[in-house]
């Protein structure tokens, strides 16, 4: 299944964060999340495994109480129900991949 860049509109989540659903199916989902400098992806948990890849920018990421600075080319994995969040230090984008798909995003 192919999804072209203009098939899905980005949704403004407020606070300088926009989310664009990319390819997805019952078992997996890819999401592009854009952040303005200073925007916050609040600490949260969910029952999905999440891998995030930094497409551009710089972020302060916290996973399970550990905080690191990550930038373009870096990636992280979050296991189910582990608290995690980010603060955008330089305007950027994350590619988030979830398994199974986030039905709450659809």
WOGIGI-V508349 format. One record per backbone hydrogen bond with DSSP energy under -1.0 kcal/mol. NH is the residue of the N-H (numbers start at 0). CO is the residue of the C=O. Records with the same first field share a line. If there is no record, write none. Layout:
NH: CO / CO
//
This chain:
6: 3
10: 18
12: 16
17: 33
18: 10
19: 31
21: 29
24: 27
28: 97
29: 22
30: 95
31: 19
32: 93
33: 17
34: 91
35: 15
37: 87
38: 35
40: 85
43: 83
48: 98
49: 77
50: 96
51: 75
52: 94
53: 73
54: 92
55: 92
57: 89
58: 69
59: 86
60: 67
61: 84
62: 65
63: 82
65: 62
67: 60
69: 58
71: 56
72: 53
73: 70
75: 51
77: 49
80: 45
81: 78
83: 43
84: 61
85: 40
86: 59
87: 38
88: 57
89: 57
91: 34
92: 55
93: 32
94: 52
95: 30
96: 50
97: 28
98: 48
100: 25
102: 100
104: 101
//
